Amino acid sequence: MRAKPKVRARDYVMLTWFFLSLCLIAFGPALAESGTDFPGTVLMVDPAAGKLSVKKDGGGTRFTFVVNDKTKFEGEGLNSLKDVKKGDNVTVNYVVTGSQYIAQRVSKK
């Protein structure tokens, strides 16, 4: 009679890491695209630098967002960063990449 091969704890750990890696590869992009909404009032727009500063409604939090070619604009008359004006009420959906807040979508209320 043949002896069963022993499964070591290390094999279980490696198998677990393998499946976790597959899950992150499969679901990572979907999670990254969800972003966080930041509603507020536009304080500053710099189309040349691709930046937009927004102060949170009812609070003192202020973020400066980086706008790139992947940023989408929604709302009447809002097609690009050039259409955003100081004082506009907007919601910025963003993700954090390194130390930058990258705007995925800018929606005018």
CNS distance restraints for C-alpha pairs under 8 A (distance, minus, plus):
assign (resid   7 and name CA) (resid  11 and name CA) 6.55 0.50 0.50
assign (resid   7 and name CA) (resid  12 and name CA) 7.81 0.50 0.50
assign (resid   8 and name CA) (resid  12 and name CA) 6.88 0.50 0.50
assign (resid   9 and name CA) (resid  13 and name CA) 6.36 0.50 0.50
assign (resid  10 and name CA) (resid  14 and name CA) 6.18 0.50 0.50
assign (resid  11 and name CA) (resid  15 and name CA) 6.08 0.50 0.50
assign (resid  12 and name CA) (resid  16 and name CA) 6.06 0.50 0.50
assign (resid  13 and name CA) (resid  17 and name CA) 6.23 0.50 0.50
assign (resid  14 and name CA) (resid  18 and name CA) 6.14 0.50 0.50
assign (resid  15 and name CA) (resid  19 and name CA) 6.38 0.50 0.50
assign (resid  16 and name CA) (resid  20 and name CA) 6.19 0.50 0.50
assign (resid  17 and name CA) (resid  21 and name CA) 6.02 0.50 0.50
assign (resid  18 and name CA) (resid  22 and name CA) 6.35 0.50 0.50
assign (resid  19 and name CA) (resid  23 and name CA) 6.27 0.50 0.50
assign (resid  20 and name CA) (resid  24 and name CA) 6.27 0.50 0.50
assign (resid  21 and name CA) (resid  25 and name CA) 6.17 0.50 0.50
assign (resid  22 and name CA) (resid  26 and name CA) 6.10 0.50 0.50
assign (resid  23 and name CA) (resid  27 and name CA) 5.90 0.50 0.50
assign (resid  23 and name CA) (resid  28 and name CA) 7.67 0.50 0.50
assign (resid  24 and name CA) (resid  28 and name CA) 4.91 0.50 0.50
assign (resid  25 and name CA) (resid  29 and name CA) 7.58 0.50 0.50
assign (resid  27 and name CA) (resid  31 and name CA) 6.30 0.50 0.50
assign (resid  28 and name CA) (resid  32 and name CA) 6.09 0.50 0.50
assign (resid  29 and name CA) (resid  33 and name CA) 6.14 0.50 0.50
assign (resid  30 and name CA) (resid  34 and name CA) 6.60 0.50 0.50
assign (resid  31 and name CA) (resid  35 and name CA) 7.72 0.50 0.50
assign (resid  32 and name CA) (resid  95 and name CA) 7.19 0.50 0.50
assign (resid  33 and name CA) (resid  95 and name CA) 7.65 0.50 0.50
assign (resid  35 and name CA) (resid  93 and name CA) 5.82 0.50 0.50
assign (resid  35 and name CA) (resid  94 and name CA) 5.09 0.50 0.50
assign (resid  35 and name CA) (resid  95 and name CA) 4.96 0.50 0.50
assign (resid  35 and name CA) (resid 104 and name CA) 7.67 0.50 0.50
assign (resid  36 and name CA) (resid  92 and name CA) 7.99 0.50 0.50
assign (resid  36 and name CA) (resid  93 and name CA) 5.26 0.50 0.50
assign (resid  36 and name CA) (resid  94 and name CA) 5.38 0.50 0.50
assign (resid  36 and name CA) (resid  95 and name CA) 6.50 0.50 0.50
assign (resid  37 and name CA) (resid  91 and name CA) 6.32 0.50 0.50
assign (resid  37 and name CA) (resid  92 and name CA) 5.61 0.50 0.50
assign (resid  37 and name CA) (resid  93 and name CA) 4.34 0.50 0.50
assign (resid  37 and name CA) (resid  94 and name CA) 6.54 0.50 0.50
assign (resid  38 and name CA) (resid  56 and name CA) 6.91 0.50 0.50
assign (resid  38 and name CA) (resid  91 and name CA) 5.38 0.50 0.50
assign (resid  38 and name CA) (resid  92 and name CA) 5.10 0.50 0.50
assign (resid  38 and name CA) (resid  93 and name CA) 6.24 0.50 0.50
assign (resid  38 and name CA) (resid  94 and name CA) 7.69 0.50 0.50
assign (resid  39 and name CA) (resid  56 and name CA) 5.89 0.50 0.50
assign (resid  39 and name CA) (resid  57 and name CA) 6.43 0.50 0.50
assign (resid  39 and name CA) (resid  89 and name CA) 7.53 0.50 0.50
assign (resid  39 and name CA) (resid  90 and name CA) 5.82 0.50 0.50
assign (resid  39 and name CA) (resid  91 and name CA) 4.04 0.50 0.50
assign (resid  39 and name CA) (resid  92 and name CA) 6.30 0.50 0.50
assign (resid  40 and name CA) (resid  54 and name CA) 5.78 0.50 0.50
assign (resid  40 and name CA) (resid  55 and name CA) 5.22 0.50 0.50
assign (resid  40 and name CA) (resid  56 and name CA) 4.19 0.50 0.50
assign (resid  40 and name CA) (resid  57 and name CA) 4.62 0.50 0.50
assign (resid  40 and name CA) (resid  89 and name CA) 5.74 0.50 0.50
assign (resid  40 and name CA) (resid  90 and name CA) 5.67 0.50 0.50
assign (resid  40 and name CA) (resid  91 and name CA) 6.23 0.50 0.50
assign (resid  41 and name CA) (resid  54 and name CA) 5.38 0.50 0.50
assign (resid  41 and name CA) (resid  55 and name CA) 5.34 0.50 0.50
assign (resid  41 and name CA) (resid  56 and name CA) 6.58 0.50 0.50
assign (resid  41 and name CA) (resid  57 and name CA) 6.68 0.50 0.50
assign (resid  41 and name CA) (resid  86 and name CA) 7.70 0.50 0.50
assign (resid  41 and name CA) (resid  87 and name CA) 5.60 0.50 0.50
assign (resid  41 and name CA) (resid  88 and name CA) 5.63 0.50 0.50
assign (resid  41 and name CA) (resid  89 and name CA) 4.63 0.50 0.50
assign (resid  41 and name CA) (resid  90 and name CA) 6.17 0.50 0.50
assign (resid  42 and name CA) (resid  52 and name CA) 7.32 0.50 0.50
assign (resid  42 and name CA) (resid  53 and name CA) 5.92 0.50 0.50
assign (resid  42 and name CA) (resid  54 and name CA) 4.45 0.50 0.50
assign (resid  42 and name CA) (resid  55 and name CA) 6.48 0.50 0.50
assign (resid  42 and name CA) (resid  85 and name CA) 6.94 0.50 0.50
assign (resid  42 and name CA) (resid  86 and name CA) 5.00 0.50 0.50
assign (resid  42 and name CA) (resid  87 and name CA) 5.05 0.50 0.50
assign (resid  42 and name CA) (resid  88 and name CA) 5.39 0.50 0.50
assign (resid  42 and name CA) (resid  89 and name CA) 6.50 0.50 0.50
assign (resid  42 and name CA) (resid  90 and name CA) 7.04 0.50 0.50
assign (resid  43 and name CA) (resid  52 and name CA) 7.81 0.50 0.50
assign (resid  43 and name CA) (resid  53 and name CA) 5.42 0.50 0.50
assign (resid  43 and name CA) (resid  54 and name CA) 5.45 0.50 0.50
assign (resid  43 and name CA) (resid  55 and name CA) 6.61 0.50 0.50
assign (resid  43 and name CA) (resid  86 and name CA) 5.33 0.50 0.50
assign (resid  43 and name CA) (resid  87 and name CA) 6.35 0.50 0.50
assign (resid  44 and name CA) (resid  52 and name CA) 5.82 0.50 0.50
assign (resid  44 and name CA) (resid  53 and name CA) 5.03 0.50 0.50
assign (resid  44 and name CA) (resid  54 and name CA) 7.22 0.50 0.50
assign (resid  44 and name CA) (resid  85 and name CA) 7.77 0.50 0.50
assign (resid  44 and name CA) (resid  86 and name CA) 5.70 0.50 0.50
assign (resid  45 and name CA) (resid  51 and name CA) 6.15 0.50 0.50
assign (resid  45 and name CA) (resid  52 and name CA) 4.69 0.50 0.50
assign (resid  45 and name CA) (resid  53 and name CA) 6.51 0.50 0.50
assign (resid  45 and name CA) (resid  81 and name CA) 7.55 0.50 0.50
assign (resid  45 and name CA) (resid  82 and name CA) 7.98 0.50 0.50
assign (resid  45 and name CA) (resid  84 and name CA) 7.02 0.50 0.50
assign (resid  45 and name CA) (resid  85 and name CA) 6.76 0.50 0.50
assign (resid  45 and name CA) (resid  86 and name CA) 6.73 0.50 0.50
assign (resid  46 and name CA) (resid  50 and name CA) 5.87 0.50 0.50
assign (resid  46 and name CA) (resid  51 and name CA) 5.17 0.50 0.50
assign (resid  46 and name CA) (resid  52 and name CA) 6.29 0.50 0.50
assign (resid  47 and name CA) (resid  51 and name CA) 6.36 0.50 0.50
assign (resid  47 and name CA) (resid  81 and name CA) 5.92 0.50 0.50
assign (resid  47 and name CA) (resid  82 and name CA) 5.94 0.50 0.50
assign (resid  50 and name CA) (resid  66 and name CA) 5.87 0.50 0.50
assign (resid  50 and name CA) (resid  67 and name CA) 5.01 0.50 0.50
assign (resid  50 and name CA) (resid  68 and name CA) 6.60 0.50 0.50
assign (resid  50 and name CA) (resid  81 and name CA) 7.55 0.50 0.50
assign (resid  51 and name CA) (resid  64 and name CA) 6.62 0.50 0.50
assign (resid  51 and name CA) (resid  65 and name CA) 5.60 0.50 0.50
assign (resid  51 and name CA) (resid  66 and name CA) 4.79 0.50 0.50
assign (resid  51 and name CA) (resid  67 and name CA) 5.69 0.50 0.50
assign (resid  52 and name CA) (resid  64 and name CA) 5.53 0.50 0.50
assign (resid  52 and name CA) (resid  65 and name CA) 5.17 0.50 0.50
assign (resid  52 and name CA) (resid  66 and name CA) 6.63 0.50 0.50
assign (resid  52 and name CA) (resid  67 and name CA) 7.19 0.50 0.50
assign (resid  53 and name CA) (resid  62 and name CA) 6.94 0.50 0.50
assign (resid  53 and name CA) (resid  63 and name CA) 5.64 0.50 0.50
assign (resid  53 and name CA) (resid  64 and name CA) 4.15 0.50 0.50
assign (resid  53 and name CA) (resid  65 and name CA) 6.15 0.50 0.50
assign (resid  54 and name CA) (resid  62 and name CA) 5.65 0.50 0.50
assign (resid  54 and name CA) (resid  63 and name CA) 5.58 0.50 0.50
assign (resid  54 and name CA) (resid  64 and name CA) 6.44 0.50 0.50
assign (resid  54 and name CA) (resid  65 and name CA) 7.93 0.50 0.50
assign (resid  55 and name CA) (resid  59 and name CA) 7.56 0.50 0.50
assign (resid  55 and name CA) (resid  60 and name CA) 6.63 0.50 0.50
assign (resid  55 and name CA) (resid  61 and name CA) 5.78 0.50 0.50
assign (resid  55 and name CA) (resid  62 and name CA) 4.27 0.50 0.50
assign (resid  55 and name CA) (resid  63 and name CA) 6.59 0.50 0.50
assign (resid  56 and name CA) (resid  60 and name CA) 6.39 0.50 0.50
assign (resid  56 and name CA) (resid  61 and name CA) 5.38 0.50 0.50
assign (resid  56 and name CA) (resid  62 and name CA) 6.12 0.50 0.50
assign (resid  63 and name CA) (resid 101 and name CA) 7.76 0.50 0.50
assign (resid  64 and name CA) (resid 101 and name CA) 7.00 0.50 0.50
assign (resid  65 and name CA) (resid  94 and name CA) 7.84 0.50 0.50
assign (resid  65 and name CA) (resid 100 and name CA) 7.24 0.50 0.50
assign (resid  65 and name CA) (resid 101 and name CA) 5.00 0.50 0.50
assign (resid  65 and name CA) (resid 102 and name CA) 5.63 0.50 0.50
assign (resid  65 and name CA) (resid 103 and name CA) 5.78 0.50 0.50
assign (resid  66 and name CA) (resid 100 and name CA) 6.98 0.50 0.50
assign (resid  66 and name CA) (resid 101 and name CA) 6.06 0.50 0.50
assign (resid  66 and name CA) (resid 102 and name CA) 4.86 0.50 0.50
assign (resid  66 and name CA) (resid 103 and name CA) 5.86 0.50 0.50
assign (resid  67 and name CA) (resid  71 and name CA) 5.97 0.50 0.50
assign (resid  67 and name CA) (resid  81 and name CA) 7.58 0.50 0.50
assign (resid  67 and name CA) (resid 102 and name CA) 6.34 0.50 0.50
assign (resid  67 and name CA) (resid 103 and name CA) 5.42 0.50 0.50
assign (resid  67 and name CA) (resid 104 and name CA) 7.69 0.50 0.50
assign (resid  68 and name CA) (resid 102 and name CA) 7.79 0.50 0.50
assign (resid  68 and name CA) (resid 103 and name CA) 7.55 0.50 0.50
assign (resid  70 and name CA) (resid 104 and name CA) 6.71 0.50 0.50
assign (resid  71 and name CA) (resid 103 and name CA) 5.91 0.50 0.50
assign (resid  71 and name CA) (resid 104 and name CA) 4.52 0.50 0.50
assign (resid  71 and name CA) (resid 105 and name CA) 5.29 0.50 0.50
assign (resid  71 and name CA) (resid 106 and name CA) 7.35 0.50 0.50
assign (resid  72 and name CA) (resid  80 and name CA) 7.88 0.50 0.50
assign (resid  72 and name CA) (resid 104 and name CA) 6.18 0.50 0.50
assign (resid  72 and name CA) (resid 105 and name CA) 4.55 0.50 0.50
assign (resid  72 and name CA) (resid 106 and name CA) 6.28 0.50 0.50
assign (resid  73 and name CA) (resid  78 and name CA) 5.87 0.50 0.50
assign (resid  73 and name CA) (resid  79 and name CA) 5.54 0.50 0.50
assign (resid  73 and name CA) (resid  80 and name CA) 6.19 0.50 0.50
assign (resid  73 and name CA) (resid  81 and name CA) 7.96 0.50 0.50
assign (resid  73 and name CA) (resid 105 and name CA) 5.70 0.50 0.50
assign (resid  73 and name CA) (resid 106 and name CA) 4.90 0.50 0.50
assign (resid  73 and name CA) (resid 107 and name CA) 5.91 0.50 0.50
assign (resid  74 and name CA) (resid  78 and name CA) 5.91 0.50 0.50
assign (resid  74 and name CA) (resid  79 and name CA) 7.15 0.50 0.50
assign (resid  74 and name CA) (resid 105 and name CA) 7.41 0.50 0.50
assign (resid  74 and name CA) (resid 106 and name CA) 6.22 0.50 0.50
assign (resid  74 and name CA) (resid 107 and name CA) 4.58 0.50 0.50
assign (resid  74 and name CA) (resid 108 and name CA) 6.33 0.50 0.50
assign (resid  75 and name CA) (resid 107 and name CA) 5.72 0.50 0.50
assign (resid  75 and name CA) (resid 108 and name CA) 4.97 0.50 0.50
assign (resid  75 and name CA) (resid 109 and name CA) 6.97 0.50 0.50
assign (resid  76 and name CA) (resid 108 and name CA) 7.37 0.50 0.50
assign (resid  77 and name CA) (resid  83 and name CA) 7.02 0.50 0.50
assign (resid  78 and name CA) (resid  83 and name CA) 5.43 0.50 0.50
assign (resid  78 and name CA) (resid  84 and name CA) 6.81 0.50 0.50
assign (resid  78 and name CA) (resid 107 and name CA) 8.00 0.50 0.50
assign (resid  78 and name CA) (resid 108 and name CA) 7.25 0.50 0.50
assign (resid  79 and name CA) (resid  83 and name CA) 6.43 0.50 0.50
assign (resid  80 and name CA) (resid  84 and name CA) 7.31 0.50 0.50
assign (resid  84 and name CA) (resid  88 and name CA) 6.95 0.50 0.50
assign (resid  88 and name CA) (resid 108 and name CA) 7.19 0.50 0.50
assign (resid  89 and name CA) (resid 108 and name CA) 6.08 0.50 0.50
assign (resid  89 and name CA) (resid 109 and name CA) 5.72 0.50 0.50
assign (resid  90 and name CA) (resid 106 and name CA) 6.63 0.50 0.50
assign (resid  90 and name CA) (resid 107 and name CA) 5.39 0.50 0.50
assign (resid  90 and name CA) (resid 108 and name CA) 4.42 0.50 0.50
assign (resid  90 and name CA) (resid 109 and name CA) 5.60 0.50 0.50
assign (resid  91 and name CA) (resid 106 and name CA) 5.87 0.50 0.50
assign (resid  91 and name CA) (resid 107 and name CA) 5.17 0.50 0.50
assign (resid  91 and name CA) (resid 108 and name CA) 6.56 0.50 0.50
assign (resid  91 and name CA) (resid 109 and name CA) 7.40 0.50 0.50
assign (resid  92 and name CA) (resid 103 and name CA) 6.27 0.50 0.50
assign (resid  92 and name CA) (resid 104 and name CA) 7.41 0.50 0.50
assign (resid  92 and name CA) (resid 105 and name CA) 5.74 0.50 0.50
assign (resid  92 and name CA) (resid 106 and name CA) 4.60 0.50 0.50
assign (resid  92 and name CA) (resid 107 and name CA) 6.41 0.50 0.50
assign (resid  93 and name CA) (resid 103 and name CA) 5.88 0.50 0.50
assign (resid  93 and name CA) (resid 104 and name CA) 5.53 0.50 0.50
assign (resid  93 and name CA) (resid 105 and name CA) 5.07 0.50 0.50
assign (resid  93 and name CA) (resid 106 and name CA) 6.47 0.50 0.50
assign (resid  94 and name CA) (resid 101 and name CA) 6.19 0.50 0.50
assign (resid  94 and name CA) (resid 102 and name CA) 5.30 0.50 0.50
assign (resid  94 and name CA) (resid 103 and name CA) 4.35 0.50 0.50
assign (resid  94 and name CA) (resid 104 and name CA) 5.19 0.50 0.50
assign (resid  94 and name CA) (resid 105 and name CA) 7.01 0.50 0.50
assign (resid  95 and name CA) (resid 101 and name CA) 5.83 0.50 0.50
assign (resid  95 and name CA) (resid 102 and name CA) 5.37 0.50 0.50
assign (resid  95 and name CA) (resid 103 and name CA) 6.76 0.50 0.50
assign (resid  95 and name CA) (resid 104 and name CA) 7.19 0.50 0.50
assign (resid  96 and name CA) (resid 100 and name CA) 5.70 0.50 0.50
assign (resid  96 and name CA) (resid 101 and name CA) 4.70 0.50 0.50
assign (resid  96 and name CA) (resid 102 and name CA) 6.09 0.50 0.50
assign (resid  97 and name CA) (resid 101 and name CA) 6.47 0.50 0.50
assign (resid  97 and name CA) (resid 102 and name CA) 6.83 0.50 0.50
